[in-house]
Amino acid sequence: MTTIDIPGYRSGTWTLDPAHSEVTFSVRHMMISKVRGTFGMKSATLVAPENPLDAKVEASVDVTSVDTNDEGRDGHLRSADFFDTENFPTMDFVSTGARAENGDFFVDGDLTIRGITKPVSFEFDFGGFGQDPYGNYKAGASASTTINREDFGLTWNAALETGGVLVGKDVTITLDLQGSLQAG
């Protein structure tokens, strides 16, 4: 059985602090630049046993909150061409395992977008642990993964006269998270 040591790690149930957490994404636009955006976190819970590699994560992102600093584009992203938020208002993740490889930490799981579930791996970077001024024990972490949006039914695109397409296939998802250990 493999275990890892994370200084400051405490077992228990951790919940997301949405005021100090963010989900961002980036995708190629016209094959020459990137568009970046954010989503609001709906919820996230980490059940952390003694061995961090046995942790279980469930998270939900509010896809209706997509914000790319362009109302027209955001409306298009909410439409049936992309996220179809009327029928699929959340993007959900359920972990299936965690692993450490060559000093890097990964959380594997099933990501569901638009009702389509695919396995993904997030590379995690622990920011640390500490007590806030109110006595709450907090943890911070960043994580990222790259998905092919077409695998999740996000296939809308437009050909460019100069060659290439308007929207790239690869989307990088980045999480900056802070959570609180629940009393119990």
Buried (B, 14 or more C-beta within 10 A) or exposed (E): EEEEEBEEBEBEBBEBBBEBBBBBBBBBBBEEEEBBBBBBBBBBBBBBEEBBBBBBBBBBBBBBBBBBEEEEBBEBBBEEEBBBBEEBBBBBBBBEEBEBEEEEBBBBBEBBBBEEBEEBBBBBEBBEBEEEEEEBBBBBBBBBBBBEBEBBBBEBBEEEEEEEBEBBBEBBBBBBBBBBBEEE
